[in-house]
Amino acid sequence: MLNKKLLAVVIAGALGITGCSSSDDDVKTIEVDLRIMETSDIHANIMDYNYYSGQTDKTIGLARTAALIHEARAEVSNSVLVDNGDLLQGSPMGDYIAHEFKSTNQLADTHPAYKAMNTLNYEVGNIGNHEFNYGLEFLDQATAESNFPYISANVYCEVDDCFREVKAGEPLFEPFIIKDQLVVDKNGDEHTIQIGYIGFVPPQIKIWDKQNLDGKVVARGIVESAERYVPQMKAAGADVIIAIPHSGIGSSENPSDMNAENATWALTTVEGIDAIMFGHSHSVFPSSQFADVENVDLDKGTINGVAAVMPGRWGDNLGVVDLTLTQEDGAWTVVNSQSDARPIFIKATDTTEEFAVEPDADIHAMVEIEHNATLDYVNAPIGKSSTDMYSFLSLVQDDPTVQIVSNAQIDAVAEAASKVDALKGIPVLSASAPFKAGGRHSTTSDADSYVQVPAGDLTYKNAADLYLYPNTMVAVKVTGAEVKDWLECSANQFNQIDPTSTAAQNLINWDTHRTYNYDVIDGVNYKIDVTQPNKFDGDCAVVNADASRIVDLSYTDADGTTFTGDELASKEFIIASNNYRAFGGKFAGTGAEFVVMELPDTNREALAQYISEESETHGEVDPSADNNWDFVTIDSATTLDIRFETQDSATADKFVEDYQVRPMTKRTDLTDEFGFAIYNIDLQTPVSN
């Protein structure tokens, strides 16, 4: 019997087909290199500009990512470009466009994101969770101006015409698209391959944007949707399938979680997917951050053998996956891959110079009008502050940048609650977290990511800096016991300190707790005992049921009566928060069943209004921290070496010197790989009240 190769030669020779070698023993191999490029989590950072500092920023912006796109495209014969969402929200430019839309319910022009992207020849776009922040009408009008199609395989209309003319049970966008792609093989011959693109978004959009989506859409699990549609894509003729999940890497321990927010690892187990272009968690893959994840090859950039890439956030990286495909018996097979994230900026080191790509002048020109309008928008005055608001110490003591947000939230929710009979008389607290506290994780960092608002005149850009996200105001009703457990989960932000050790001990848990989950609850007083183990992990799952880090928790009412212990545990409170936290169900006292009030304004708008009203009434707003929380003083005969990191700058040095609650000493003898200053904090010396 003839083998397949020899049979192919015989048939080709008989039919006079070209592409065979002169030797009867050899068949020309059809091999194609295909490059897939990805942008993700641009968050309306079209310009390479920091609207908070008022300066060009070499580290961000699609205008600079575009230079890498042009370069990467020119290197190869065959390439495609995709976007993975979280595109329309996140920068002051995105805020400005949404603000203008809100006044008329109409976009005056093509969204600047699409003005820029329409110059870059994208094949397809996927919807991210933040695309829903401004409502379905905004999403409809904005995406209508893109010159590339959108996909989303796990979001459906719950009722007729919830989005455009989509009927109940139908997806908002096409679940997948298969496009013909003309490619050139390594011998210079042309072929047409069919590339299938399928996109996903976290099903938690129904929680995070409840006010925009409730009763309108349903969201299904990412993996279950892939298992439904990928076989259909294969049956429809897709030669290569590219998954574009707006979803982080997730866990290898529970890949069957149908409602997982981060499901990329699980997606790699779905048969038929050839490459995954993922995002959402603002990290970079491949990178050493994921060295401990099961079945990850960082050298090749694969997860369970599947090529994958995640390009950071704000345009700081371009994701690149190179696939090698061969054709046999008419079928294309991926035989090799290489994944990399290409940065637009690399900081100088002792041995290398700074690297930065130049911005795309065409994109600058495209969005010049919106850029200038954004500058006017963010620089409009709204009030005055009596003191500096810097977040350099927001993880180690009560902080003015968190305090002013809490004050604004309590003010807004207390006024609204006073008009609801069932809520009158219930004390209003506030939960707020430091959104910009150094941007540091286990292997990545942003030493400039701190709120820096000096005393004096305040503008809208200051309010946007203080409250980074366009969340909406939501309040929950809880008991004192739930307040305590809420704080116990927040306390996972700190590592456990051994009071008998002389070794260096890092106070901040950067590995498993994100700073935006470090909620400070204002309106009560409490201390955190970091010598005790955590009761909860970073996801608020119980790890030590009997542990208790939160001590001396108390509430004092307007009459001066103080509640503690069992009396406090059973007392009812309203906590002012945001839609992300209140509906999230992660912290004790959160979830839809606890929600008692949804305000129409964003937290940022409430903050700006609070600043304006306080400034008008008192001449300025006072954001001074009330120091309602502190650490328990450690009683130990051992001299402890407890450390934390913050920005290394003269401004930070002065702020630490002027505002430290506990003694802090900068370690000039130590260096930090990410450029942070290292401080010792004294938790052994009692603090006078």
SULBEL-V303133 format. One record per pair of residues at least 4 apart in sequence whose C-alpha atoms are under 6 Angstrom apart, sorted by the first residue. I is the first residue (numbers start at 0). GAP is how many residues later the second one is. D is the distance in Angstrom with one decimal. If there is no record, write none. Layout:
# SULBEL-V303133
I_GAP_D, I_GAP_D
This chain:
# SULBEL-V303133
1_5_5.8, 7_4_6.0, 11_4_5.9, 11_5_5.0, 18_9_6.0, 19_7_5.1, 19_8_5.2, 20_6_5.9, 20_7_6.0, 29_296_5.6, 29_297_5.7, 30_154_5.5, 30_155_5.9, 30_294_5.6, 30_295_4.5, 31_153_4.4, 31_292_5.8, 31_293_5.1, 32_290_5.8, 32_291_4.6, 33_44_5.2, 33_45_5.7, 33_288_5.8, 33_289_5.1, 34_44_4.4, 34_286_5.7, 34_287_4.5, 35_43_5.7, 35_44_5.0, 35_45_5.9, 35_284_5.8, 35_285_5.1, 36_44_4.6, 36_282_5.4, 36_283_4.6, 37_43_5.8, 37_44_5.0, 37_45_5.6, 37_280_6.0, 37_281_4.7, 38_44_4.8, 38_279_5.8, 39_43_5.6, 39_44_4.6, 39_45_5.7, 39_239_6.0, 40_44_5.9, 40_45_4.7, 40_46_5.9, 40_272_4.9, 40_273_5.8, 41_45_5.1, 41_271_5.8, 41_272_4.1, 41_273_5.3, 42_43_5.4, 42_44_4.5, 42_45_5.8, 42_46_4.9, 42_47_4.4, 42_271_5.9, 43_43_5.4, 43_44_5.1, 43_45_5.4, 43_46_5.7, 43_47_5.3, 43_50_5.2, 44_16_4.9, 44_46_5.8, 44_269_5.7, 45_15_4.9, 45_16_4.7, 45_17_5.9, 46_14_4.9, 46_16_5.6, 47_8_5.9, 47_9_5.2, 47_12_5.3, 47_13_4.3, 48_6_5.9, 48_7_4.3, 48_8_4.8, 49_4_5.7, 49_5_5.5, 49_7_5.8, 51_409_5.9, 58_257_5.8, 58_286_5.4, 59_254_5.5, 59_255_5.4, 59_256_5.0, 60_253_5.8, 60_254_4.9, 61_4_5.8, 61_253_5.1, 62_296_5.0, 62_297_5.1, 62_300_5.7, 63_295_4.2, 64_250_5.6, 66_293_5.9, 67_4_5.9, 68_4_5.9, 77_105_5.7, 80_41_4.9, 80_42_5.7, 81_40_5.6, 81_41_5.8, 81_42_5.3, 81_43_5.7, 82_42_4.7, 83_41_6.0, 83_42_4.8, 84_41_5.4, 84_42_4.7, 84_43_4.1, 85_42_4.5, 85_44_5.1, 85_45_5.8, 87_6_5.9, 88_5_5.0, 92_281_5.4, 94_4_6.0, 95_278_5.9, 100_4_5.0, 100_5_5.2, 100_6_5.3, 109_35_5.9, 110_31_5.9, 111_255_5.7, 113_4_5.5, 113_32_5.5, 115_247_5.3, 117_29_5.9, 122_25_5.9, 123_24_5.4, 123_25_5.2, 123_26_5.8, 124_25_4.7, 125_24_5.6, 125_25_5.3, 125_73_5.4, 127_73_5.7, 127_118_5.6, 128_76_5.8, 133_4_6.0, 134_77_5.2, 135_4_6.0, 138_4_6.0, 150_22_5.2, 150_23_5.0, 150_24_5.3, 150_25_5.7, 150_48_5.5, 151_21_5.5, 151_23_4.8, 151_47_4.7, 151_48_5.3, 152_22_3.7, 152_46_5.7, 152_47_5.5, 153_46_6.0, 153_65_5.6, 153_66_5.0, 153_71_5.9, 154_16_5.7, 154_63_5.8, 154_64_4.5, 155_13_5.8, 155_14_5.3, 155_15_4.0, 155_16_5.4, 155_61_5.4, 155_62_5.3, 156_5_5.7, 156_11_4.9, 156_12_5.5, 156_13_5.8, 156_59_6.0, 156_60_4.4, 157_10_5.0, 157_58_5.1, 157_59_4.6, 157_60_5.8, 158_9_4.3, 158_57_5.9, 159_7_4.1, 159_8_4.5, 160_4_4.7, 160_5_4.9, 160_6_5.4, 161_54_5.6, 175_21_5.5, 175_22_4.4, 176_19_5.6, 176_20_5.3, 177_17_5.4, 177_18_4.1, 178_15_5.5, 178_16_5.4, 179_13_5.8, 179_14_4.6, 180_11_5.4, 180_12_5.3, 180_13_6.0, 181_9_5.8, 181_10_4.5, 182_7_5.6, 182_8_5.3, 183_4_5.6, 183_5_5.4, 183_6_4.5, 184_4_5.4, 193_44_5.1, 193_45_5.2, 194_43_5.6, 194_44_5.9, 194_45_4.9, 194_46_6.0, 195_42_5.3, 195_45_4.6, 196_44_6.0, 196_45_5.0, 196_46_5.9, 197_45_5.0, 197_46_6.0, 198_44_6.0, 198_45_4.6, 198_46_5.3, 199_45_4.5, 199_46_5.9, 200_45_5.0, 201_59_4.9, 202_16_4.9, 202_17_5.8, 204_4_5.6, 205_4_5.2, 206_376_5.4, 207_371_5.9, 207_372_4.7, 209_4_5.0, 212_4_5.7, 220_37_4.9, 220_38_4.8, 222_44_5.9, 225_4_5.6, 232_5_5.6, 233_4_5.1, 238_93_5.8, 240_32_5.2, 240_33_5.4, 241_32_6.0, 241_33_5.0, 241_34_5.8, 242_33_4.8, 243_32_5.9, 243_33_4.9, 243_34_5.6, 244_33_5.1, 245_32_5.7, 245_33_5.1, 245_34_5.2, 246_15_4.7, 246_32_5.5, 246_33_5.1, 247_14_4.3, 247_16_6.0, 247_31_5.7, 247_32_5.6, 247_33_5.2, 248_13_5.6, 248_14_5.9, 248_15_4.6, 248_16_5.3, 249_12_4.3, 249_13_5.1, 249_15_5.8, 254_11_4.8, 274_31_6.0, 274_32_4.8, 274_33_5.7, 275_32_4.6, 276_31_5.8, 276_32_5.3, 277_32_5.1, 278_31_5.2, 281_30_4.5, 281_31_4.9, 282_29_4.5, 283_26_5.2, 283_27_5.3, 283_28_4.7, 284_24_5.2, 284_25_4.8, 285_12_5.4, 285_15_5.2, 288_154_5.4, 294_8_5.8, 294_9_5.1, 295_6_5.8, 295_7_4.6, 296_4_5.6, 296_5_5.2, 299_38_5.0, 299_39_5.9, 300_6_6.0, 300_7_6.0, 300_38_4.6, 301_4_5.0, 301_5_4.4, 301_6_5.4, 308_10_5.7, 310_6_4.9, 310_7_5.4, 310_8_4.8, 310_30_5.6, 311_5_5.9, 315_27_5.8, 315_28_5.5, 316_24_5.9, 316_25_5.2, 316_26_4.2, 316_27_5.8, 317_23_5.6, 317_24_5.1, 318_22_4.6, 319_19_5.7, 319_20_5.3, 320_17_5.8, 320_18_4.3, 321_15_5.4, 321_16_5.2, 322_13_5.9, 322_14_4.5, 323_10_5.7, 323_11_5.7, 323_12_5.1, 324_8_5.3, 324_9_4.4, 324_10_5.8, 325_6_5.5, 325_7_5.4, 326_4_5.3, 326_5_4.4, 343_12_5.7, 343_13_5.6, 344_10_5.4, 344_11_4.4, 345_8_5.8, 345_9_4.9, 346_7_5.0, 347_4_5.5, 347_5_4.6, 347_6_4.0, 363_4_5.9, 366_4_6.0, 369_4_6.0, 377_82_4.9, 377_83_4.4, 378_80_5.4, 379_79_5.4, 380_77_5.8, 380_78_4.3, 381_76_5.8, 381_77_5.2, 381_230_5.3, 382_74_5.9, 382_75_5.1, 382_228_5.8, 382_229_5.0, 382_232_5.3, 383_72_5.1, 383_73_4.3, 383_74_5.1, 383_231_6.0, 383_236_4.7, 384_70_5.1, 384_71_5.1, 384_235_5.3, 384_236_4.9, 385_69_5.6, 385_234_6.0, 385_236_5.3, 386_68_4.4, 387_66_4.3, 387_67_4.4, 388_11_5.5, 388_12_5.4, 388_64_5.0, 388_65_5.9, 389_61_5.2, 389_62_4.6, 390_10_6.0, 390_59_5.6, 390_60_5.2, 391_254_5.8, 393_5_5.1, 397_227_5.8, 397_229_5.1, 398_4_6.0, 398_226_5.3, 399_223_5.2, 399_224_5.2, 399_225_4.8, 402_222_5.6, 403_219_4.9, 405_24_5.3, 407_199_5.2, 407_202_5.5, 408_167_5.8, 409_4_5.7, 409_20_5.9, 412_4_5.9, 416_6_5.6, 417_6_5.2, 425_147_5.7, 426_146_5.2, 427_146_4.7, 427_147_5.8, 428_93_5.6, 428_94_4.9, 428_145_6.0, 428_146_4.7, 429_91_5.4, 429_92_5.1, 429_145_5.1, 429_146_4.6, 430_88_5.6, 430_89_5.5, 430_90_4.5, 430_146_5.4, 431_87_5.1, 431_88_5.5, 432_83_5.3, 432_85_5.3, 432_86_4.4, 432_87_6.0, 433_82_5.7, 434_81_5.0, 435_13_5.4, 435_14_4.8, 435_15_6.0, 436_13_5.3, 437_8_5.7, 437_9_5.2, 437_11_4.8, 437_12_5.7, 438_6_5.2, 438_7_4.9, 438_10_5.7, 439_4_5.8, 439_5_4.0, 440_69_5.1, 440_70_5.9, 441_68_5.8, 441_69_5.0, 446_200_5.7, 462_145_5.9, 463_4_5.5, 466_137_5.7, 469_132_5.9, 470_107_5.8, 470_131_5.4, 470_132_5.9, 471_106_5.4, 471_107_5.5, 471_129_5.8, 471_130_3.9, 471_131_5.4, 472_105_4.7, 472_126_5.1, 472_129_5.7, 472_130_5.4, 473_103_5.4, 473_104_4.9, 473_105_5.4, 473_123_5.7, 473_124_4.5, 474_100_5.5, 474_101_4.5, 474_102_5.7, 474_120_5.9, 474_121_5.9, 474_122_5.1, 475_98_5.6, 475_99_5.4, 475_118_5.1, 475_119_4.3, 475_120_5.3, 476_96_5.7, 476_97_4.5, 476_117_5.6, 477_94_5.7, 477_95_5.3, 477_111_5.5, 478_91_5.6, 478_92_5.4, 478_93_4.5, 478_94_5.9, 479_88_5.3, 479_89_4.0, 479_90_5.8, 479_91_5.5, 480_88_4.2, 481_4_6.0, 481_106_5.3, 481_107_5.5, 484_103_5.8, 485_101_5.3, 485_102_5.0, 488_47_5.2, 488_51_5.3, 489_28_4.7, 489_29_5.6, 491_42_5.9, 491_46_6.0, 492_16_5.2, 492_20_5.5, 493_13_5.6, 493_14_4.7, 493_15_4.9, 494_12_5.4, 494_13_5.9, 494_14_5.2, 495_34_5.3, 495_35_5.3, 495_37_5.9, 496_33_5.8, 496_34_4.7, 499_138_5.8, 501_138_5.5, 503_137_4.9, 504_137_4.9, 505_136_5.9, 505_137_4.9, 505_138_6.0, 506_136_5.8, 506_137_5.7, 511_26_5.8, 512_25_5.0, 523_30_5.7, 523_31_4.8, 524_28_5.6, 524_29_5.3, 524_103_4.7, 524_104_5.7, 525_26_5.2, 525_27_4.3, 525_103_5.0, 526_23_5.8, 526_24_5.3, 526_102_5.4, 526_103_4.9, 526_104_5.0, 526_105_5.6, 527_21_5.4, 527_22_4.9, 527_103_4.6, 527_104_5.6, 528_20_4.8, 528_102_6.0, 528_103_5.0, 531_17_5.8, 534_7_5.8, 534_8_5.6, 534_9_4.6, 534_10_5.7, 534_12_4.9, 535_4_4.9, 535_5_5.2, 535_6_4.4, 535_7_5.3, 536_4_5.5, 539_46_6.0, 553_9_5.6, 553_10_4.9, 554_7_5.5, 554_8_5.2, 555_4_5.7, 555_5_5.3, 555_6_4.1, 556_4_5.5, 562_5_5.1, 563_4_4.7, 577_4_5.9, 578_4_5.8, 579_4_5.8, 581_8_5.0, 581_9_5.9, 582_8_4.4, 582_9_5.3, 583_7_5.5, 584_5_4.6, 584_6_3.9, 589_4_5.8, 610_4_6.0, 610_10_6.0, 613_4_5.7, 613_7_5.2, 614_4_4.4, 614_5_3.9, 614_6_5.3, 632_50_5.3, 632_51_5.3, 632_53_5.8, 633_49_5.8, 633_50_4.8, 641_38_5.5, 641_39_5.8, 642_36_5.5, 642_37_4.5, 643_34_5.9, 643_35_5.4, 644_31_5.9, 644_32_5.5, 644_33_4.7, 645_30_5.6, 645_31_5.4, 646_29_5.1, 646_30_5.6, 647_28_5.2, 647_29_4.5, 654_4_5.8, 655_4_5.3, 662_18_6.0, 662_19_5.4, 663_16_5.5, 663_17_4.6, 664_14_5.3, 664_15_5.1, 665_13_4.3, 666_11_5.6, 666_12_5.5, 671_4_5.6
